[in-house]
Amino acid sequence: MIRPDHARTLHLAHREGLILPNAWDAASARTLEYAGAPAIGTTSAGIAFALGYPDGQAAPVEDLLDALARIVRATSRPVTADLEGGYAQAPDGVARIVTRALHLGVVGLNLEDATDTGTLRPVEDQTLRLRAARHAADTLGVPAYLNARTDTYLVGFGATPTKRFAETVRRGRAYLHAGADSVFVPGLTDPDTLRELRAALGGPVSVMLLPGGPDAPTLLRAGASRVSTGPALMLAALGHTLTLTRDLLGPGTPPATPGPSYAQVQGWFSRPPTAH
């Protein structure tokens, strides 16, 4: 089910400044929709954990695609998928995975330049992969939102902040030139640096909310076009479950249900997702 209409909606949401919560399964996707999210991202870590694997392309790609299909079916919102490194080494392999994801109804794509060993791919290599992803989307007639992630800040690239910033600019410009719609820089939380990066790139920048960092409106005002949650929502849900279970196994306190009731969630899945 190819959804070019959802892709156009996703582009519009970025132009307005997008706060993007990340889902890890069908239930979380439907919950985010009912909370009012205009679009839904996926978290690679969250999906991997839900499937019983560590993050970092350890889950079988078929399992990942199945999870994406369930998330897309569960919501009427545009879905942008974290494809990590594209689950392939060569550009044509990345294009095949992108094509399969778009056929599921996904309309946004995250592709990162970090390798499984924590190093960064050569810029020339990553630009070829991004061009292949863009060509795959164009071939299907889907104006997919391509979010090119660089891990310069996550891996602490360079010996100084100046070198880290310069490398981020170098990579970001190359990725935008290769067809990316925005440059995703997880680990960057300083509003002043974000403002400078946005000006230096001359294109949209996406960032991730991090514990102890600025809130989403602050990051949007500093120039971010998109602020996502990554695995934070899933980790919070696991933390809540951990606390409730310890209370149950200790003093025997019945699990509290501060969220939706059984009947409400049953209702969500007893009818197709619709706009709210």
N, C-alpha and C positions, 0 to 999 in steps of 0.2 A: 504494500500500500504506500505508494510514493505520495508525499504531501508537500508540493511546492507552495500551497497556500499557507501552511504552517511555517514554512521557511520565511516567507515574506513577513508574517506576523512576528517571528523571532527577530528579524532585522529591525523592524520598527521598535520593538521593545528595547533593543540596545541603544537606539538613537535617543530614547527617552531616559536612559539610565536604568539598568536592570539589576535588581536584587534577585539572585538566582539560588533558591534552595535546591539541595541535591538529594535525590531519592536513591534507594538501593533495592527496592522490589515493588511489586504492584501495590501493596497496601500503603507503603510510604508515599508512592506517587499520587494515589488517590487522596491521601490525607493532605498533601501539599496543595493539591488542587482545591480542596474544600476550604483550606486556610486562605485561599485567595491568590496563590502564586500565578503570575501571568505566563510563566514558562517554567519548565522543570529540567534540571540537569541531572546527570547521573554521577555517582562517585565510584571510581574504580575500586577504591579500598572497600567501600561499603558493599558493593556487589561481590567482590572477592570474599570478604568475610562471611556474607550471607550464604555463599556457595561452599564455604568451608576451606578456603584457600587464603594464603597471604596475598598482600597487594604486590603488584609488580609483574603483571602478565603471567602469573602462576596458574590462574584458572584456565581450563581449556577454552579455546575461542568459541567452540560451539555452545558451551554453557553460558558464556558471556552474551552471545547473540540471542540465545533463548531468554535470558533475563531481560535484555533490551526489548524483545518482542512483548514480553508480559507487561513491562512498564509502559510502553507505547499504547497497548490495548487498554490499560487501566485509566488513562487520562485523556481528556479532550485538549489539553494544553500542548504547545510545541515542546518537543523533547530534544535536548542536545546531549550527546553521548560522549563520555570520556573513553576514548579508544586507546589511551596510554600511548605507546609507541607504534600503534597500528598493527600489532601482532604479526609483524613481518619485517624482514631486514631490507628487502629490495622495494623500490617504489611501486612496481607492478603488484607486489603482494599487498602493500598498503591500499592500493586502488581497489583490489578485490574485496578487502574487508569493508572499506568505505561503501562500495556498491551494495554489499549485502546489508549493511546497516541502514542505508537510505531506502532500500526496498522494504525494510521493516516499518518505515514511517518516521525514522529519526531525521531531524532536519538541521541539527547542529553537530559539530565534530570538534573534539579536543585531540590534538596530536602534539606530543611532547618531544623534546630533543634530548632527554636524558636516556641513557642506556641502562640495561639491567645491572651494570656494575657501578652505577652512580656517576659515571663520567658523562660529558656532553658530546653529542655527535658533532662531527665537523659541519660547519654551516652549509657548505656545498651539498653535503649528503642530505641534510634536513630540508633544504629548499627543493630538492628533487622529489622528496616524499610529499611535501606540501603541494607541489605542482601536480603530482599524480592524483592526490586527493581532490584537488579542485577540478581536474579534468574528468575524473569519475563522476563528480556531481553535475558538471556541465553536460556530460553525455546523457545523463538521465533527465535533464531539464529541471534540476532542483537547485535553487539558489541557496545552497546550504551555507550556514554561518560557520566559517572555519576559524577556530580559535587556536592559534599557534602558541603552544606553551614553551617557555624557556625556563630552565631551572638554575639560571645563574645565581639567583639569590638563595635558593634552597640549598645548593651545594657549596655556597660561599666562594664563588669563582673569584680568582685574582687575589693578590696580596693586599689590596687596598680597596676601599669603597669606590674610589675614582675609577680603578680598573674594572671593577664589577659593573659599574654603571656604563662605562664605555663599551664593554662587551655586550651588555644587554641592548644597547642602542644598535650596535653592529648587527647582532642577530635579529633584532626586531625589524629593522629596516629591510633586511634581506627576506624575512618571512612575509612581510606585507607585500613586497615586490613580487614574491612567488605566488600570491593569490590569497593570503590569509586576510580575514576581515578584522582581526584584532590580535594583539600580542598579550598572552597570559603570563603574568610574572608572579607566581605564588612565592610567598616569603617576603615580598615587598609590602610594607605597611606604613612607612613614613610618608605622610601627606606631601611634604615639601619635595621629597625625591620623586614621588609619583607625579607631581605637577611638572617637574623638570623633565621626566621621562616622556610624558605625554607631548610636551612641546618639542623635544628632540626627535621623537619618532614621527610626528606629524600624522599620527593615526591612532585609532582606539587602543586602550589598554584595559585588560581585565586583571583583577586581583582576587585574592581569597581572604575571607575573614579569619583571623587567628586569635587565640585566647590572649587577652591582655592588649590587643591592638585596637586601633580606632574602629568606631562603628561604621555601618554601611553608608549612612548619609554623609559622614565625613569623607569617606573615600570617594564617593560619587562627586562631591563638591571639589575634591582635589583633582578630578579629571578622569576617574575611572568610568568606563562605559558599562562595566559589569562587575558585580561583587558576588562571589559564590561562597557557599558554605563548606565545600569539600565533604569530608566524612564527619563533620562536627555533629550533625543531627543524629546520625546513626550512633555515634559514640555516646551522645547524651542519652539516647533511648536505651542503650546497653547499660549505661550507668544507672539509670532509673530502675531498670529490671534487676540489676545487681543489688541495689539497695532494698527493693521490695522483697526479693528472695531471701536476703539475709534476715530481714525482719520476720519473714514467714518461718524460717528455720530456727530463729532464735526465740523471741518472745511469742511467736505464733500469730503475729498481727496479720489479718487478712490483707491481701494486696489491694491497695487503693486504686480507684479508676478515675483519675482526674480528667481524663480525655474523653473521647466519644464513647457512647454506650455500645453494647453488643448490637442492639437493635439498629442503631444508626449506621454502624459499619456494615451490618447485614444489608441494610438498604442501599448503601453505596454500590455494593457488588450485585444487587438484584436488578439493576437497570444499567444501561450503557452510560458512560460518562457524558455529561452535557455541560455546556457553558453555564456559569453562575453569575 
